[in-house]
């Protein structure tokens, strides 16, 4: 009973924070005229018209096509980010080499650099990379992940590697494991929460990324979901169909919520342990 006031406060705060999401879902079933007539999230009558109209979009392609485009970016980017970040973090955590602290400081410093600063140099590079123009392809959106471009991922993984006793490496070496086998079969299972965390981060950030695809992708056919949502705006100039935009936003939230719900335990453990280790 002593904690009852605290629980009541937490419930009220949670209700305030969750209400915009409830309103978003409820507004997707409302008509345009009803959306701003009341702050109550429940519609007078449920209508799926906004979902039907929004799914078709104003282009020859459906939202399903743009979902597929999004996963064409997410899947290789997640794989590349995990492989490169784990490899680089393993090198920083387990090996000594000249200027190690200097390079690690540069890596951490890259976390402070805004993404907008690198957009123009990246655009110029991919426009004429080795004599090829890679603009309007998914290469500029996925290939950079091969080079551990997210310093935060490497930092989290380094803390996890430091939390694994070096005796594991020595035992694996006695059993005949080389450097690569030790990483794959001994250390990688120990840092599974961190790997899941960076995978979830990559998934969520890529799903929500609007600026980078806008810069590099020019064909409507190749748009990811974030850009396709912009197409929900009425192109006839008669105004915005708010219920259609909201309905497609709700559908766009489903993959992110699903991934986070499935990986929630490992994700939270990965973040908290990464902050406390080392």
C-alpha positions, 0 to 999 in steps of 0.5 A: 500500500505504501507504493500505491501512490507511486503506481498511480502516478506512473499509470497516469504518466503512462496514459499521457505518453500513450494517448497520442499513439491511441489517438493515432490509431483511432484517427485512422478510422475517422473521416477527415472532418471528424479527426480534429473535431474532438480530442477523444481517440475513439471514432463515432463509427469505424471506417476502413476507407482510409486504409484502402485508399492509402494502401493504393497510394497515388502511384502505380505501386501499392504500399506493399511494394514500398514495404518490400523496398524498405526490407531490401535496405534493412536486411543487408544493412543489418547484416553488414552493421553486425559483421563490421561492428563486431569485427572492429570492436573485437580488434579494439577490445582484444588486440594491441596495435600502434595508435590504438587509443588515437583511432578509438578516440576518432571513432568515438568522435565520429559519434558527435558528427551530425549526419547532415555534415556527411551527406554532401561528401557522400553524394559526391562520392557515390555520384562518381565512384570508380567511374560509376554512378551509384545514385538511385540504387540501394548501394549508398544506403547499405554498403557504408554499414560494411565499414562500421560507420556507427561508432555507438555500435562499436562502443557498445560491443567493446564494453561487452567484449571487455566484460568477457574474461580473457581466459575464454580466449586462452581456453579456445586457443588451447583447443585449437581455435584461431582468432576467427573461430574464437570470435564466432564460436566463443565470444559472439554467443557471449555478446548476443544481447549487444548484437541484438541491440545493434540489430534493433537499432539498425532496423528502427533507424532505417525504417525511420530514415527519411533524409538519406533515401531522399538524397540518394533515391530518385525513382519513385519505384525504388522509394522505401516506406518513409518516402512512400508515406509522403506520397499519401499527401494528395497530389491533386492540390486539394489538400491533405487527406489526413486520415489516409496519411495516419492510416499508412503511418499506423501500418508503417509502425507495425514492423518496428513495434513487432521487432522491438516487442520480440527483442525487448528483453535482449535489447534492454539487457544489451543497452544496460549491460553495455553501459555498465560493463568496462 
